[in-house]
Amino acid sequence: MAGHNAGFSYTEYNYCLQKGDGPLLLIRDSYLMEDLSEHLSDYPKLAERIRNKDFHSKDLEVIVQEYNRWTDLQEKINAQDPTDSF
């Protein structure tokens, strides 16, 4: 939340997000869902659900768990040897 205090302006960050070994990303409290949909845009279906307000701020843990499951699945798919035959 942006505000003013004695001539200073500030933005309040209440959440951090880290993807893999990447840098910590600060998530603005007043723009939680907007920031999440942007930062998690590599999972388009989840980002769209966030933008469509299928989730609320109380669902943050569920969102992170779903994103983590998806990234785990992507890693498994990418790790498969394409020359393997069934």
N, C-alpha and C positions, 0 to 999 in steps of 0.2 A: 504494500500500500504506500503510495507516494504521499509525502506530507511535508510540512514546513515547520521549522522550529528555530527561532532566533536567527533567521536569515539563511539557514541551511536547508537543503532539500535532501530527502532520503527515500530509499525504496526498501521495503521490508521483504526479506527473503526468509521463508520458514522451512523450505525443503531443499534437499540436495538430491541429485540423481547422478548415478555413475553407470555408464554402459561399458561393461568389460573392464579393461584396464585403463580406459580413457579418463579424461579429466572430470572432476566434479563439476556438475552443472547446477547453478543456482536457479531455483524455481520460485518465482514471485507468488506470494500467497494470494494476492488479489487476482492473479491470472493463472492459477494453478492448472486448470484444465486446458487452457489455450497453450500454455508452455509445454505441458505434457504431450499434447497432440503434435506439436512441432518437434519435440525432442525424440518422440517415439515413431516418427513418420516412416522409418524403415520397415515398420509393420503396418502397412496401409489400412488393413481392416480394423485394427485396434485404434489407430489414429482417427479414422472416420467415426467409429463408435464414440470416441471421446468428444469429437466435434459435434456429433448428433445428440449429445447430452444423455447417452445411455448410461453414463457413470456420473457420480457426484464425488465431491472431495472426500467423503467418508469411505469411498471405494478405492482409495489410493493403494492399499495393500493388494486388493484383487487385481487392479490394473498392472501392478508391478509383477505379481505372480504370473499373470497371463503373458506378459511380455517376456519374462524369463523362460517360461515353457516354450514359447515360440522360438526364441533365440537358441535354446538347447536343441530343438528339433531341426532348425536350420543348420546348426553345426554338425549334427548327425548326418543330415542329407548331404552336406558338402564334403563330409569325410568319407563317404562311400566311394569305393573304387568303381569308376564307370565301366571298367572292363570285366567286372564280375558279372556272371550270367546266372540266372536262376534255373 
